[in-house]
Amino acid sequence: MIGPHRRHPLWLAYLLHRLSGLALALFLPAHFWVLSLALTDPDQLDQFLRFADNPLVKVAEFGLVFLLAVHFFGGLRLLALEFLPWSQRQKSLAAGAIAGAFLISGTFLLRAI
C-alpha cells in the first residue's frame, strides 16, 4: 500500500527532480564522448550528426531538454523551500515549474523540426 505522503503533489515533484537528475547524470558521459569526437574523429562526428538529424532523435532531444528544465525548476523549488517561508502556493509553483519545463522543451522541439 502506498502511503498518503506519496500521493502528495510535492512528493511527485521531489520524485521527478530525483529521476531527472539521474537521467541527466547518465546522459553526461555520452555527451562528453560525442564532444570528444570533434577532436579525435571528425568523420565519426559527422556520421553521428547525420544520425542526430533523425526525427526520433529530435523527439529524444525534446525529452532531454524537458528533463533539464524540470531539474532546473525543481532545484529552484528546493531553494524556495529552504529559504522562503512555507505557503500553500508551493503546490501551484511546482505545477508551474513543470509547465515552464514543458514550454521550454516544447519550444526547443518546434525549433528543431
Residue pairs with C-beta under 8 A, 6 or more apart in sequence:
5 11
9 91
9 94
9 95
10 90
10 91
10 94
13 74
13 77
13 94
13 97
13 98
14 74
16 70
16 74
16 98
17 70
17 71
17 74
17 75
17 77
17 78
20 67
20 68
20 70
20 71
20 74
21 71
23 67
24 64
24 67
24 68
24 71
27 64
34 45
34 48
37 44
37 45
37 48
38 45
51 57
52 61
55 113
58 109
58 112
58 113
59 109
61 108
61 109
61 112
62 105
62 106
62 108
62 109
62 112
63 105
65 104
65 105
65 108
65 109
66 101
66 102
66 104
66 105
68 105
69 100
69 101
69 102
69 104
69 105
70 97
70 98
70 101
72 101
73 97
73 98
73 100
73 101
74 97
76 97
77 90
77 93
77 94
77 97
80 90
80 93
81 90
